[in-house]
Amino acid sequence: MEFLQIASLLIVLAGVFGAINYLFFKLPSSIGILVVSLLASLSILLLEVLLPSTSMSETVQAVVRSVDFSDALLEGMLGLLLFAGALHVKLEDLRAQWLPVFLMATIGVGLSTVVVGVGFSWITGMPLLIAMVFGALISPTDPVAVLGVLREASLPKSLETKIAGESLFNDGVGYVVYLVLVGIAFGAAGHGEEAHGGGGLVDAARLFLLEAGGGALLGLVLGWLTFRVMRLIDDYSLEVLITLGLAFGGYELAVALHVSAPIMAVCAGLLIGEVGAKHGMSEETRKYVDAFWKLVDEILNAVLFLMIGFEIFLVVFDATTIIAGLAAIVLALLARLVAVAVPLLILRPFSDSSPGVIPIMTWGGLKGGISVALALALPESEWKTVILTATYVVVIFSIIVQGLTIKRLANRVGREPELV
């Protein structure tokens, strides 16, 4: 199928499934589309079992394979999603929570990677380095689907900022850790030209700093230059187009320069959302830029969750992979608890933090499309099938079970007088 045909099909299905969810299931939009997509996929698989002559499953599988989910997300959608998310997180709010956000997005990701890696290696017999790669790809959180639910629970702004800020940065940090570990574990067979061979911990640390620091610096520089240009213009349609160019062009430039494109997108979005909105846009432009990027965020997430539902056709389920997937759910939750609790407990002597923060952030740390995309992008090996299935099981459990119950948990433990 041609690109335009694939894009048209995805948008049509996202609209149809979104309408079905709105009329019948009434779940939060992204989660509802995923549920309908998953039910449609399971129905096709069931029909194939009942009527083998139809070969419908093979046809759908061929279409799903023609959509490179990993490239579509990592090289296209992720930059726009992170830019849109960062655009709506205010620096003033983030500045007040920068230390817990920083610790959870760095130390937290490292701890989560180690907990999952060691546990998964012990459970499956997988080599430790490869299991650590799984730990890195399953550690980033994707709370887009749950942020709307949390807002309905009327939580303090500080907690929303922690969840949003941490998720934006741990996506970028987790991606860099993944690239470093893939380079060490798989060597030259790693993730494209960015998989640097394993040269030891010192080289890995240097690579991490170059990728993360370079991405942040590039995002700030491009964001600042874009802001300076926007100050000279008062045309909302052109300024919306300029921000779109920043998100697309900046992401591709970061990829070409071998620095972290996700971190670039976050830093550029934060700068435009704060400095650019306050000093570089008229009121009319701010309204249109905000509305445009909210719409982009909603549409891309609808398509992303639709694609996740159909990725079941590429997953192999047998006794071994199912057991590994169920164990991975427990490991991912334990790792998330450690990633949240350790940084917050370190900071507890210096701030008033309610116990409600830890359970909400642990259960609300949803896994999403980036984990599936990174699993699909792994080099071929005897362990890729196990990792892909475990990743898919964790993501589906996280989005559906955690996503649909986080509001109840938030209402129960999150309405204390102050959480921070």
Order of alpha helices (4+ residues) and beta strands (2+ residues): alpha-alpha-alpha-alpha-alpha-alpha-alpha-alpha-alpha-alpha-alpha-alpha-alpha-alpha-alpha-alpha-alpha-alpha-alpha
